[in-house]
Amino acid sequence: MNAPGVRVVLVTLPDAASAGSMARILVEEGHAACGSIVPGVSSIYRWEGKIHEDTEVLLVLKTSEPALAGLLRRVPELHSYDVPEVLALPVTEGHPPYLDWVADITAG
């Protein structure tokens, strides 16, 4: 089943509490149909000229193309990082009822 318009958005956060808070707000505001929290992500990155290694939490958001712009605007407003990771990936295949649900929930 083709999934035009469905997106998965990846956001890293410092802890489960901030990920849960962000997910709840984004779902309540209609920017996302669902947010799944994946604990224990180890991130190695360069920031301000130094290599860092931190434990983070990955928030996996499911949304639609019409809701994506609002989600991309809202995440940095809610995030504690100066430059948060926010990556939107297109979904090309999936379970049709789930894809329909994501589209319906985020249709506004």
N, C-alpha and C positions, 0 to 999 in steps of 0.2 A: 504494500500500500504506500503510495506516495504521500509525503507529509509536507506539502507546501505551507510555509508560514509558521511552522513550529520550530522553536529554538530552545537549546539548552544553554544556560549561562552559568559559567564557572566563576566563583568569587572565593578568594582565600581570606580568612579572618583569623584573629589571634586566638579565639577560644569559642567553645560551644555556646556559651551564653550570648555572646555578640552575634553569632551565626543564627541562633534561635530567634533573637530579637529582630534581626534584619528580615529573616524569612517570614516571621509573623506579620510584620508591617507590610512587606511587599505583597503577601497574599491578601491581607485585609484591604489594601488599597487597590487590588485588582491588577497589579503589575505582573504577578506570577500566579500560576495555578497551584504550584507545589514547590516546596524547598526541602531538599534532603541534605542532612548534615553528616559529613564523613569526617570522623575524628582521626587524629594521629598522622597528619600529613607532614612530612619533613621537607622543608623548602630550603634550598641553597641558592643564594642570589648575591649579586653585587649591588651595593647601595652606598652612595656617597664615598666611593673609592675603596670600600672594604668588602671582603667576602663575609657573608653572614649565613648562619644555619639556624633555623628556628622551627619549632613545632607549631603547626597551624591547623586550622580546620577548613575543610573544603565545603562550601555551600553550593549545591547543584540545584539551580532553579529551572523550572520548566515554564515556558511562556510562548506567546505567539508574536508574529511579526507586528500586528497592530499595537501590542502592549510593550514592545521592546524599547522604543524610544523613551517612554516614561520610566521603565526599569533602569535603563542606562543612565538616565539623569538622576534618579533617586538613590542608587547604590552609593555613589561618591558622597552624597549628602549625609547618608547614614553611617558611613564607614569611618573608622578611626585612623586609617593609614593616609599619608599624604598622597600616595599614588597607588590606589588599590588595583589589584588584578581583577579585571572584569572582562571576560571573553565570551562572546556570543557565537555559538556554533549552530549551523543549520542541521535539522533532522531530516534525513532523506528517506528513511523507512521506519515503520513502527506498527504497533498494534492499533488498528483503526479506531476502536472505541476509545482508547486512551488519547490518541491524537485529537479526536473530536472533542473529548472532555477538556483538554488543554485549551483548544481554540474557543470553546463555549465559555469557559470560566473567565478567560482573559479578553473576551470580546467587548467588555465595557458595558 
